[in-house]
Amino acid sequence: MDEGKFVADFIAKNIENIWNIANSTYGKLNEEIKLKLKTAYSEYLKKTEQKYSKSKSFFIRDRSVDLYSYYIPVGLASNGDRVKLDTPSFSDCLNQSHHFVISGLGGSGKSVLMRHLFLDCIKQNSYVPVLIELRDINAEGIALPKLIDSILDTYGFKLSGEFIERAKKEGHFSFFLDGFDEVDHTQRKQLIKDITAIIRKYNKCPVFISTRPEDTFNGIDELLILNTMPLDKAKAIALVEKLPFDESTKSKFVENLKSGLFEQHSSFLSNPLLLSIMLLTYGENAEIPSKLSIFYNQAYEALFQRHDANKGGYKRNRLTSLDIQDFSRIFSLFSLQTYEKRIFKMPRTDCLKYIEKSKELLKIEFNAEDYLNDLLSAACLLIEDGLEISYSHRSFQEYFVALHILASPPELQEKLVNRYWKNSLSDNVVNLLIEMNSELVERVLIVPKLTDLFEKIGVKNSVGITHTAKYIKIAYDKINIENNSISASWSGFNSNISQLVGFAISLSGIINKIDIKKHKEFIERITSKYGENGEKIEYETKTLTYRSPLLKELFESDSFLSGRYLSSAYQGYKILKNKHSNHTKSIEDLLGI
């Protein structure tokens, strides 16, 4: 992007609006004020374009590279595919709404897409884009409006608060709020209030929010929720071809993708991050694992032992002499400490502080500076970006947290699982634990919590409509009906009992067979009967009883709000409870004596 041209184009297109806002702020405009305004816009746009057009990637950590050297468009779609954007642009999005949530799993490309939309916003010349990494709220401890003003000031938009306030009201800005799921749970309630206030007070300003899947935003009517779409085979191949890796390995990998590998492992290979990691491990492992935990273990081993595929097989020497297990133990404890504080990015001094604490607790001798340099340059689990250090991807933090929990003493395992299970909607720690040791999660979490649930709703032998009504009220605040879809939400920011109900069904091996035709007819009937011309209708669960017509229909359905679903969970719970009540075995049983 030509710096001089895009700034000149923006000012030329918006000059009348800028002068109008300035007139109402400063009164009569003179040449000094005009120069100050032009300087502020020019400085801000140049600096932010320079910052967000380049970044480090999973494959390139030692320098920032052009975003579009590895960018592949990630599609967006609403529930029910009413809105579908295969190659989203800023203008495409605004044709649908002015306020968005971009929801997607870890590694699905949300942050890269947000940067693309930010840069595309600059090209469109209609709004001044402001990108906020919401995790900064954790460290800074300041409210979102002040953080926005701080970002504007930091990048050169040094104009009076009155001018900026008037510009916001005139719809002069577009706000890109990246990583809601990375904000500490204790801060989220205030953040939601701040976001809602911005949307309503400055309703002419577009707002984009990225997050892992959350129920939180279902209750904000102004927001259109779009989900990131998995990569199709063509996009997956295009991404692989862009990655800086050994050409012969890439060529072989692409051929295998074309000849059936993609369809066989689409759950992994349709995710940009996991696809990238798979390329890294491709030469080491002939098979793609069926479990995410094994996948990350292979990735760690490949990173720890990796040769640089772009430098003729040059092996990256490590400064520490730690073996692969001790290196992992230290990083696991480091990850637990940062995860506890919801820290994903930190100054180097803080990073060293957590490493030193891990060293002290584990009683392993090494030099903290050397270890940090190994994390950055050899193992590449962290990346350095300016003055701060962050995880190469947040999912590595989650994997190593799960590893630490598994290696902990039993009494500590129970405390940690119960401390973190409510994060399972926004991260993968509990899901990884289930993969690696499902019996631990069943024993210390699922069975005790579901014992409390079924006692509370009064289930003794079988599930009836009154039990289902009570469960729905406990698990959800609202039932939402729109666009031939039914969802349920609750006002909390953490996972709730509904997650554990789902775990009980899946872990016990109970199969819920759904009649697709019948379920489709049910959805159409419910949305026609209780919806309103495609608009979202919310039913507060506290108003529903077992006599309510809507609840009766839900109870008799095949949905996650049905009596059949809750009954399956109860049967699953009994299977798991019985399994663990008979868990204690003598050494003779274990050894087959």
VOLUMRO-429465 format. One record per residue (C-alpha): x negated, y negated, z; residue in one letter; residue number from 1. Coordinates in nm, 2 decimals. Each point is the difference from the previous one (the first is absolute). Last residue first. Layout:
! VOLUMRO-429465
u,v,w,code,pos
X,Y,Z,A,NUM .
...
***
This chain:
! VOLUMRO-429465
u,v,w,code,pos
0.27,6.27,3.93,I,593 .
0.12,-0.23,-0.28,G,592 .
-0.23,-0.28,0.11,L,591 .
0.27,-0.25,0.06,L,590 .
0.23,0.25,0.16,D,589 .
-0.28,0.12,0.23,E,588 .
-0.09,-0.36,0.09,I,587 .
0.35,-0.04,0.13,S,586 .
0.25,-0.21,-0.19,K,585 .
0.18,-0.32,0.09,T,584 .
0.20,-0.11,-0.30,H,583 .
0.33,0.16,0.09,N,582 .
0.16,-0.32,0.12,S,581 .
-0.17,-0.16,-0.30,H,580 .
0.18,0.20,-0.26,K,579 .
0.33,-0.02,0.18,N,578 .
-0.02,-0.38,0.00,K,577 .
-0.10,0.00,-0.36,L,576 .
0.29,0.22,-0.11,I,575 .
0.25,-0.19,0.23,K,574 .
-0.11,-0.33,-0.16,Y,573 .
0.04,0.14,-0.35,G,572 .
0.36,0.11,0.09,Q,571 .
0.07,-0.35,0.14,Y,570 .
-0.16,-0.17,-0.31,A,569 .
0.22,0.22,-0.23,S,568 .
0.30,-0.11,0.20,S,567 .
-0.10,-0.36,-0.04,L,566 .
-0.01,0.05,-0.38,Y,565 .
0.33,0.18,-0.01,R,564 .
0.17,-0.26,0.22,G,563 .
-0.09,-0.25,-0.27,S,562 .
-0.21,-0.32,0.02,L,561 .
-0.29,0.14,-0.20,F,560 .
0.25,0.07,-0.28,S,559 .
0.17,0.33,-0.09,D,558 .
0.35,-0.15,0.09,S,557 .
0.26,0.10,0.25,E,556 .
-0.14,-0.22,0.28,F,555 .
-0.03,-0.29,-0.24,L,554 .
0.36,0.02,-0.10,E,553 .
0.11,0.01,0.36,K,552 .
-0.23,-0.30,0.08,L,551 .
0.16,-0.20,-0.28,L,550 .
0.36,0.08,0.12,P,549 .
-0.08,-0.10,0.36,S,548 .
0.14,0.25,0.25,R,547 .
-0.34,0.12,0.11,Y,546 .
-0.07,-0.36,0.09,T,545 .
-0.17,-0.28,-0.19,L,544 .
-0.03,-0.36,0.13,T,543 .
-0.34,0.06,0.16,K,542 .
-0.12,0.13,-0.34,T,541 .
0.02,-0.35,-0.15,E,540 .
0.12,0.04,-0.36,Y,539 .
-0.19,-0.20,-0.26,E,538 .
0.12,-0.06,-0.36,I,537 .
-0.25,-0.07,-0.27,K,536 .
0.16,-0.13,-0.32,E,535 .
0.07,0.25,-0.28,G,534 .
0.36,-0.11,-0.04,N,533 .
0.08,0.04,0.37,E,532 .
-0.08,0.33,0.17,G,531 .
0.22,0.21,0.22,Y,530 .
0.22,0.19,-0.25,K,529 .
-0.21,-0.03,-0.31,S,528 .
-0.33,0.04,0.18,T,527 .
0.14,0.30,0.19,I,526 .
0.16,0.17,-0.30,R,525 .
-0.31,-0.04,-0.22,E,524 .
-0.23,0.13,0.28,I,523 .
0.23,0.30,0.06,F,522 .
0.02,0.08,-0.37,E,521 .
-0.38,0.00,-0.01,K,520 .
-0.01,0.23,0.30,H,519 .
0.24,0.24,-0.16,K,518 .
-0.20,0.02,-0.32,K,517 .
-0.33,0.04,0.18,I,516 .
0.13,0.27,0.23,D,515 .
-0.26,-0.03,0.27,I,514 .
-0.19,0.29,0.16,K,513 .
-0.15,-0.09,0.34,N,512 .
-0.27,0.25,0.05,I,511 .
-0.11,0.07,0.36,I,510 .
-0.37,0.06,0.02,G,509 .
-0.03,-0.11,0.37,S,508 .
-0.25,-0.27,-0.10,L,507 .
0.23,-0.16,-0.26,S,506 .
0.31,-0.02,0.21,I,505 .
-0.17,-0.10,0.32,A,504 .
-0.20,-0.27,-0.19,F,503 .
0.32,-0.16,-0.13,G,502 .
0.15,-0.02,0.36,V,501 .
-0.34,-0.15,0.11,L,500 .
0.03,-0.28,-0.26,Q,499 .
0.36,-0.07,0.11,S,498 .
-0.12,-0.04,0.35,I,497 .
-0.16,-0.34,-0.08,N,496 .
-0.29,-0.13,-0.21,S,495 .
-0.11,-0.35,0.10,N,494 .
0.11,-0.35,-0.09,F,493 .
0.34,0.02,0.17,G,492 .
0.31,-0.15,-0.15,S,491 .
0.14,0.32,-0.15,W,490 .
0.08,0.11,-0.35,S,489 .
0.22,0.24,-0.19,A,488 .
0.02,0.06,-0.37,S,487 .
0.27,0.09,-0.25,I,486 .
-0.04,-0.04,-0.37,S,485 .
0.24,-0.06,-0.30,N,484 .
-0.10,-0.36,-0.03,N,483 .
0.06,-0.09,0.36,E,482 .
0.10,0.15,0.34,I,481 .
-0.20,-0.08,0.32,N,480 .
0.06,0.18,0.33,I,479 .
-0.12,-0.21,0.29,K,478 .
-0.15,0.02,0.34,D,477 .
-0.15,0.35,-0.03,Y,476 .
-0.14,0.29,0.21,A,475 .
0.21,-0.03,0.31,I,474 .
0.32,-0.09,-0.17,K,473 .
-0.05,0.27,-0.26,I,472 .
-0.06,0.26,0.28,Y,471 .
0.32,-0.10,0.18,K,470 .
0.21,0.04,-0.31,A,469 .
-0.16,0.33,-0.09,T,468 .
0.07,0.14,0.35,H,467 .
0.36,-0.11,-0.03,T,466 .
0.02,0.16,-0.34,I,465 .
-0.11,0.34,0.12,G,464 .
-0.34,0.17,0.04,V,463 .
-0.01,0.35,0.15,S,462 .
-0.09,0.17,0.33,N,461 .
-0.08,-0.26,0.27,K,460 .
-0.02,-0.34,-0.17,V,459 .
0.09,-0.28,0.24,G,458 .
-0.14,-0.31,-0.17,I,457 .
-0.25,-0.06,0.27,K,456 .
-0.10,0.37,0.05,E,455 .
-0.06,0.02,-0.38,F,454 .
-0.22,-0.30,0.01,L,453 .
-0.20,0.09,0.31,D,452 .
-0.08,0.35,-0.13,T,451 .
-0.08,-0.17,-0.33,L,450 .
-0.27,-0.21,0.16,K,449 .
-0.16,0.29,0.19,P,448 .
0.00,0.24,-0.30,V,447 .
-0.13,-0.26,-0.25,I,446 .
-0.28,-0.16,0.20,L,445 .
-0.24,0.22,0.21,V,444 .
0.08,0.34,-0.14,R,443 .
0.11,-0.07,-0.36,E,442 .
-0.29,-0.25,-0.05,V,441 .
-0.26,0.25,0.13,L,440 .
0.16,0.29,-0.19,E,439 .
-0.03,-0.20,-0.33,S,438 .
-0.38,-0.01,0.02,N,437 .
-0.17,-0.13,-0.31,M,436 .
0.31,-0.07,-0.22,E,435 .
0.20,-0.13,0.30,I,434 .
-0.29,-0.21,0.11,L,433 .
-0.02,-0.16,-0.35,L,432 .
0.37,-0.08,0.02,N,431 .
-0.05,-0.15,0.34,V,430 .
-0.29,-0.23,-0.12,V,429 .
0.16,-0.09,-0.33,N,428 .
0.11,-0.36,0.04,D,427 .
0.30,-0.23,0.00,S,426 .
0.29,0.24,0.07,L,425 .
-0.22,0.21,0.23,S,424 .
-0.09,-0.29,0.23,N,423 .
0.25,0.12,0.26,K,422 .
-0.22,0.31,0.04,W,421 .
-0.29,-0.21,0.14,Y,420 .
0.02,0.00,0.38,R,419 .
0.17,0.34,0.02,N,418 .
-0.28,0.16,-0.21,V,417 .
-0.26,-0.18,0.20,L,416 .
0.13,0.11,0.34,K,415 .
0.04,0.36,-0.11,E,414 .
-0.34,0.01,-0.15,Q,413 .
-0.15,-0.14,0.32,L,412 .
0.14,0.28,0.22,E,411 .
-0.12,0.26,-0.26,P,410 .
-0.36,-0.13,-0.02,P,409 .
-0.08,-0.19,-0.32,S,408 .
-0.12,0.15,-0.33,A,407 .
0.34,-0.01,-0.16,L,406 .
0.05,-0.36,0.11,I,405 .
-0.33,-0.10,-0.15,H,404 .
0.08,0.16,-0.33,L,403 .
0.33,-0.17,-0.02,A,402 .
-0.17,-0.34,0.05,V,401 .
-0.25,0.10,-0.27,F,400 .
0.28,0.06,-0.25,Y,399 .
0.18,-0.33,0.09,E,398 .
-0.32,-0.21,-0.04,Q,397 .
-0.06,0.17,-0.34,F,396 .
0.36,-0.10,-0.10,S,395 .
-0.09,-0.37,0.06,R,394 .
-0.23,0.00,-0.31,H,393 .
-0.36,-0.10,-0.04,S,392 .
0.05,-0.10,0.36,Y,391 .
-0.08,-0.37,0.07,S,390 .
-0.30,-0.21,0.08,I,389 .
0.00,-0.38,0.01,E,388 .
-0.24,-0.28,-0.08,L,387 .
0.04,0.03,-0.37,G,386 .
0.16,0.34,-0.08,D,385 .
-0.20,0.29,0.14,E,384 .
0.14,0.34,-0.06,I,383 .
0.06,0.30,0.23,L,382 .
0.01,0.37,-0.06,L,381 .
-0.29,-0.03,-0.25,C,380 .
-0.19,0.30,0.14,A,379 .
-0.33,-0.15,-0.12,A,378 .
0.03,-0.38,-0.03,S,377 .
0.27,-0.12,0.24,L,376 .
0.03,0.28,0.25,L,375 .
-0.38,0.05,-0.02,D,374 .
-0.05,-0.37,0.07,N,373 .
0.22,0.03,0.30,L,372 .
-0.19,0.29,0.13,Y,371 .
-0.33,-0.18,-0.04,D,370 .
0.13,-0.30,0.19,E,369 .
0.13,0.23,0.28,A,368 .
-0.33,0.18,0.04,N,367 .
0.05,0.36,0.10,F,366 .
0.02,0.22,0.32,E,365 .
0.33,0.18,0.06,I,364 .
0.16,-0.04,0.35,K,363 .
0.35,0.02,-0.14,L,362 .
0.14,-0.28,0.21,L,361 .
-0.31,-0.23,-0.04,E,360 .
-0.04,0.06,-0.37,K,359 .
0.37,-0.07,-0.05,S,358 .
-0.03,-0.33,0.19,K,357 .
-0.31,-0.09,-0.21,E,356 .
0.20,0.06,-0.32,I,355 .
0.29,-0.20,0.13,Y,354 .
-0.23,-0.30,0.08,K,353 .
-0.18,0.04,-0.33,L,352 .
0.33,-0.05,-0.19,C,351 .
0.08,-0.30,0.22,D,350 .
-0.33,-0.16,-0.09,T,349 .
0.05,0.07,-0.37,R,348 .
0.33,-0.19,0.00,P,347 .
0.31,0.21,-0.04,M,346 .
0.25,0.16,-0.24,K,345 .
0.24,0.29,0.07,F,344 .
0.08,-0.09,0.36,I,343 .
0.33,0.13,0.13,R,342 .
-0.14,-0.01,0.36,K,341 .
0.05,0.37,0.05,E,340 .
-0.12,0.06,-0.35,Y,339 .
-0.33,-0.18,0.07,T,338 .
-0.07,0.22,0.30,Q,337 .
0.11,0.32,-0.17,L,336 .
-0.21,-0.08,-0.31,S,335 .
-0.32,-0.04,0.21,F,334 .
0.08,0.33,0.17,L,333 .
0.04,0.17,-0.33,S,332 .
-0.31,-0.17,-0.14,F,331 .
-0.21,0.13,0.28,I,330 .
0.13,0.35,-0.03,R,329 .
-0.04,-0.01,-0.38,S,328 .
-0.37,-0.09,0.02,F,327 .
-0.04,0.27,0.26,D,326 .
0.15,0.26,-0.24,Q,325 .
-0.19,-0.11,-0.32,I,324 .
-0.34,0.00,0.18,D,323 .
-0.14,-0.32,0.14,L,322 .
-0.35,-0.10,-0.11,S,321 .
0.09,-0.36,-0.04,T,320 .
-0.13,-0.22,-0.28,L,319 .
0.17,0.19,-0.27,R,318 .
-0.15,0.04,-0.35,N,317 .
0.24,-0.04,-0.29,R,316 .
-0.09,0.27,-0.25,K,315 .
-0.06,-0.11,-0.36,Y,314 .
0.19,0.23,-0.23,G,313 .
-0.08,-0.20,-0.31,G,312 .
0.11,-0.33,0.14,K,311 .
0.37,-0.02,-0.09,N,310 .
0.09,0.33,0.17,A,309 .
-0.17,-0.11,0.32,D,308 .
-0.06,0.32,0.20,H,307 .
0.25,0.07,0.27,R,306 .
-0.07,0.20,0.32,Q,305 .
0.21,-0.21,0.23,F,304 .
0.24,-0.11,-0.27,L,303 .
0.06,0.35,-0.12,A,302 .
0.04,0.13,0.35,E,301 .
0.25,-0.28,0.08,Y,300 .
0.19,0.06,-0.32,A,299 .
0.02,0.38,0.08,Q,298 .
0.13,-0.08,0.34,N,297 .
0.25,-0.25,-0.15,Y,296 .
0.14,0.27,-0.24,F,295 .
0.01,0.25,0.28,I,294 .
0.22,-0.23,0.20,S,293 .
0.22,-0.08,-0.30,L,292 .
0.09,0.36,-0.04,K,291 .
0.04,0.20,-0.33,S,290 .
-0.37,-0.03,-0.08,P,289 .
-0.12,-0.07,-0.36,I,288 .
-0.22,0.28,-0.12,E,287 .
-0.35,0.01,-0.15,A,286 .
-0.15,-0.20,0.27,N,285 .
-0.33,-0.19,-0.02,E,284 .
0.03,-0.15,-0.35,G,283 .
0.35,-0.12,0.06,Y,282 .
-0.07,-0.16,0.34,T,281 .
-0.05,-0.35,-0.13,L,280 .
0.27,0.04,-0.27,L,279 .
0.24,0.12,0.28,M,278 .
-0.08,-0.31,0.20,I,277 .
0.11,-0.22,-0.29,S,276 .
0.32,0.20,-0.05,L,275 .
0.07,-0.02,0.38,L,274 .
-0.04,-0.38,-0.02,L,273 .
0.22,-0.04,-0.31,P,272 .
0.28,0.24,0.11,N,271 .
0.14,0.20,-0.29,S,270 .
-0.28,0.25,0.04,L,269 .
0.08,0.12,0.34,F,268 .
0.38,0.07,-0.03,S,267 .
-0.06,0.08,-0.37,S,266 .
-0.21,0.31,0.08,H,265 .
0.12,0.25,-0.26,Q,264 .
0.14,-0.26,-0.23,E,263 .
-0.34,-0.19,-0.01,F,262 .
-0.20,0.32,-0.04,L,261 .
0.20,0.11,-0.30,G,260 .
-0.22,-0.05,-0.31,S,259 .
-0.02,-0.38,-0.01,K,258 .
-0.13,-0.02,0.36,L,257 .
-0.25,0.27,-0.08,N,256 .
-0.13,-0.20,-0.30,E,255 .
-0.02,-0.32,0.21,V,254 .
-0.21,0.18,0.27,F,253 .
-0.24,0.13,-0.27,K,252 .
-0.04,-0.35,-0.14,S,251 .
-0.04,-0.15,0.34,K,250 .
-0.27,0.25,0.09,T,249 .
-0.18,-0.07,-0.33,S,248 .
0.03,-0.38,0.05,E,247 .
-0.15,-0.01,0.35,D,246 .
0.20,-0.25,0.19,F,245 .
0.11,-0.37,-0.02,P,244 .
0.38,0.04,-0.01,L,243 .
0.18,-0.13,-0.31,K,242 .
0.05,0.34,-0.16,E,241 .
0.14,0.14,0.32,V,240 .
0.25,-0.28,0.01,L,239 .
0.12,0.05,-0.36,A,238 .
0.03,0.38,0.07,I,237 .
0.23,-0.07,0.30,A,236 .
0.20,-0.26,-0.20,K,235 .
0.06,0.26,-0.28,A,234 .
0.09,0.27,0.25,K,233 .
0.26,-0.21,0.19,D,232 .
-0.11,-0.19,0.30,L,231 .
0.25,0.01,0.28,P,230 .
0.24,-0.29,0.02,M,229 .
-0.04,-0.27,0.27,T,228 .
0.33,-0.07,0.17,N,227 .
0.20,-0.32,-0.04,L,226 .
0.20,-0.15,0.29,I,225 .
0.19,-0.32,-0.10,L,224 .
0.01,-0.23,0.30,L,223 .
0.27,-0.26,0.06,E,222 .
0.22,0.23,0.20,D,221 .
-0.26,0.06,0.28,I,220 .
0.13,0.31,0.18,G,219 .
-0.18,0.25,-0.22,N,218 .
-0.33,-0.17,0.08,F,217 .
-0.09,0.20,0.31,T,216 .
0.06,0.34,-0.14,D,215 .
-0.36,0.02,-0.10,E,214 .
-0.19,0.18,-0.28,P,213 .
-0.36,-0.13,-0.02,R,212 .
-0.01,-0.37,-0.04,T,211 .
-0.03,-0.28,-0.25,S,210 .
0.20,-0.33,0.03,I,209 .
0.06,-0.23,-0.30,F,208 .
0.17,-0.34,0.06,V,207 .
0.11,-0.24,-0.27,P,206 .
0.05,-0.36,0.12,C,205 .
0.34,-0.15,-0.07,K,204 .
0.14,0.13,0.32,N,203 .
-0.24,-0.20,0.21,Y,202 .
0.20,0.00,0.33,K,201 .
0.17,0.33,-0.06,R,200 .
-0.30,0.20,-0.13,I,199 .
-0.24,-0.17,0.24,I,198 .
0.24,0.06,0.30,A,197 .
0.03,0.37,-0.09,T,196 .
-0.38,0.04,-0.03,I,195 .
-0.05,-0.17,0.34,D,194 .
0.27,0.21,0.17,K,193 .
-0.15,0.31,-0.14,I,192 .
-0.34,-0.11,0.12,L,191 .
0.13,-0.06,0.35,Q,190 .
0.14,0.36,0.02,K,189 .
-0.32,0.13,-0.16,R,188 .
-0.26,-0.12,0.25,Q,187 .
0.03,0.28,0.26,T,186 .
-0.01,0.25,-0.29,H,185 .
-0.34,-0.12,-0.11,D,184 .
0.00,-0.11,-0.36,V,183 .
-0.13,0.25,-0.26,E,182 .
0.34,0.10,-0.11,D,181 .
0.07,-0.35,-0.12,F,180 .
-0.29,0.04,-0.24,G,179 .
-0.01,-0.29,-0.25,D,178 .
0.22,-0.31,0.03,L,177 .
-0.01,-0.18,-0.34,F,176 .
0.17,-0.34,0.02,F,175 .
0.09,-0.21,-0.30,S,174 .
-0.02,-0.37,0.04,F,173 .
0.16,-0.32,-0.14,H,172 .
0.36,0.10,0.09,G,171 .
0.10,-0.36,0.08,E,170 .
0.03,0.08,0.37,K,169 .
-0.35,0.14,-0.01,K,168 .
-0.13,-0.32,-0.17,A,167 .
0.17,-0.22,0.26,R,166 .
-0.18,0.20,0.28,E,165 .
-0.33,-0.02,-0.18,I,164 .
0.04,-0.38,-0.05,F,163 .
0.09,-0.05,0.37,E,162 .
-0.29,0.22,0.11,G,161 .
-0.24,-0.23,-0.18,S,160 .
-0.22,0.13,-0.28,L,159 .
-0.32,0.20,0.01,K,158 .
0.08,0.28,-0.24,F,157 .
-0.37,0.10,0.00,G,156 .
0.00,0.38,0.05,Y,155 .
-0.02,-0.02,0.38,T,154 .
0.28,-0.26,0.02,D,153 .
0.25,0.22,-0.20,L,152 .
-0.10,0.30,0.21,I,151 .
0.05,-0.19,0.32,S,150 .
0.34,-0.12,-0.10,D,149 .
0.11,0.36,-0.08,I,148 .
-0.14,0.12,0.34,L,147 .
0.19,-0.28,0.18,K,146 .
0.33,0.12,-0.16,P,145 .
-0.09,0.36,0.08,L,144 .
-0.04,-0.04,0.37,A,143 .
-0.35,0.02,0.15,I,142 .
-0.17,0.29,0.19,G,141 .
-0.31,-0.03,-0.22,E,140 .
-0.10,0.36,0.03,A,139 .
0.33,0.18,-0.05,N,138 .
0.14,-0.28,-0.22,I,137 .
-0.29,0.06,-0.24,D,136 .
0.17,0.34,-0.08,R,135 .
0.25,-0.21,-0.20,L,134 .
-0.24,-0.06,-0.29,E,133 .
0.16,-0.32,-0.12,I,132 .
0.00,-0.10,-0.37,L,131 .
0.12,-0.35,-0.09,V,130 .
0.10,-0.06,-0.37,P,129 .
0.06,-0.36,-0.12,V,128 .
0.31,0.04,-0.22,Y,127 .
0.10,-0.06,-0.37,S,126 .
-0.33,0.03,-0.19,N,125 .
0.08,0.36,-0.12,Q,124 .
-0.38,0.08,0.00,K,123 .
-0.02,-0.08,0.37,I,122 .
0.29,0.24,0.07,C,121 .
-0.18,0.27,-0.21,D,120 .
-0.29,-0.03,0.24,L,119 .
0.23,0.05,0.30,F,118 .
0.19,0.28,-0.17,L,117 .
-0.33,0.18,-0.07,H,116 .
-0.12,-0.06,0.36,R,115 .
0.33,0.15,0.12,M,114 .
-0.04,0.30,-0.23,L,113 .
-0.35,0.06,0.14,V,112 .
0.15,-0.01,0.35,S,111 .
0.28,0.24,-0.09,K,110 .
-0.20,0.26,-0.19,G,109 .
0.15,0.33,0.12,S,108 .
-0.29,0.07,0.24,G,107 .
0.22,0.01,0.31,G,106 .
0.37,0.05,-0.09,L,105 .
0.20,-0.27,-0.16,G,104 .
0.24,-0.29,0.06,S,103 .
-0.01,-0.33,-0.19,I,102 .
0.25,-0.22,0.19,V,101 .
0.13,-0.29,-0.21,F,100 .
0.15,-0.34,0.00,H,99 .
0.07,-0.21,-0.30,H,98 .
0.21,0.26,-0.19,S,97 .
0.02,0.20,-0.32,Q,96 .
-0.13,-0.25,-0.26,N,95 .
-0.25,-0.10,0.26,L,94 .
-0.16,0.34,-0.02,C,93 .
-0.04,0.00,-0.37,D,92 .
-0.15,-0.35,0.03,S,91 .
-0.27,0.12,0.24,F,90 .
-0.08,0.30,-0.22,S,89 .
0.09,0.36,0.07,P,88 .
-0.10,0.27,-0.25,T,87 .
0.26,0.27,0.03,D,86 .
0.26,-0.22,0.17,L,85 .
0.32,0.18,0.10,K,84 .
0.30,-0.17,0.17,V,83 .
0.32,0.21,0.04,R,82 .
-0.24,0.30,0.04,D,81 .
0.23,0.15,0.28,G,80 .
-0.23,-0.14,0.26,N,79 .
-0.19,-0.29,-0.16,S,78 .
-0.29,0.07,-0.24,A,77 .
-0.36,-0.13,-0.04,L,76 .
-0.27,0.12,-0.23,G,75 .
-0.37,-0.02,0.07,V,74 .
-0.20,-0.16,-0.28,P,73 .
-0.36,0.13,-0.02,I,72 .
-0.27,-0.23,0.14,Y,71 .
-0.36,0.13,-0.02,Y,70 .
-0.18,-0.27,-0.20,S,69 .
0.30,-0.22,0.06,Y,68 .
-0.10,-0.09,0.35,L,67 .
-0.35,-0.12,-0.11,D,66 .
-0.27,0.14,0.22,V,65 .
-0.12,-0.09,0.35,S,64 .
-0.33,0.16,0.09,R,63 .
-0.14,0.28,0.21,D,62 .
0.32,0.20,0.04,R,61 .
0.08,0.11,-0.35,I,60 .
0.19,0.33,-0.01,F,59 .
0.26,-0.07,0.27,F,58 .
0.03,-0.36,-0.13,S,57 .
-0.16,-0.33,0.08,K,56 .
0.18,-0.31,-0.11,S,55 .
0.02,-0.26,-0.27,K,54 .
0.30,-0.20,-0.14,S,53 .
0.11,-0.08,0.36,Y,52 .
-0.29,-0.22,0.11,K,51 .
-0.07,-0.18,-0.32,Q,50 .
0.37,-0.07,-0.06,E,49 .
0.02,-0.12,0.36,T,48 .
-0.29,-0.24,-0.04,K,47 .
0.11,-0.15,-0.33,K,46 .
0.36,-0.04,0.10,L,45 .
-0.08,-0.17,0.33,Y,44 .
-0.27,-0.23,-0.14,E,43 .
0.21,-0.12,-0.29,S,42 .
0.32,-0.05,0.20,Y,41 .
-0.18,-0.20,0.27,A,40 .
-0.21,-0.20,-0.25,T,39 .
0.31,-0.09,-0.20,K,38 .
0.18,-0.12,0.32,L,37 .
-0.31,-0.20,0.12,K,36 .
-0.04,-0.16,-0.34,L,35 .
0.37,-0.11,0.00,K,34 .
-0.04,-0.13,0.35,I,33 .
-0.30,-0.21,-0.10,E,32 .
0.17,-0.12,-0.32,E,31 .
0.30,-0.14,0.19,N,30 .
0.33,0.15,0.07,L,29 .
0.27,-0.21,0.18,K,28 .
0.17,0.18,0.28,G,27 .
-0.22,0.27,0.15,Y,26 .
0.24,0.29,0.05,T,25 .
0.29,-0.07,-0.23,S,24 .
-0.24,-0.12,-0.26,N,23 .
-0.22,0.30,0.04,A,22 .
0.29,0.24,-0.05,I,21 .
0.10,-0.18,-0.32,N,20 .
-0.37,-0.02,-0.12,W,19 .
-0.04,0.37,0.04,I,18 .
0.33,0.07,-0.18,N,17 .
-0.11,-0.22,-0.29,E,16 .
-0.35,0.16,-0.01,I,15 .
0.12,0.35,-0.01,N,14 .
-0.07,0.11,-0.36,K,13 .
-0.31,-0.22,-0.03,A,12 .
-0.13,0.11,0.34,I,11 .
0.04,0.36,-0.09,F,10 .
-0.15,-0.03,-0.34,D,9 .
-0.30,-0.19,0.13,A,8 .
-0.06,0.27,0.26,V,7 .
0.04,0.27,-0.26,F,6 .
-0.24,-0.17,-0.24,K,5 .
-0.28,-0.09,0.24,G,4 .
-0.02,0.35,0.14,E,3 .
0.02,0.19,-0.33,D,2 .
0.15,0.34,0.11,M,1 .
***
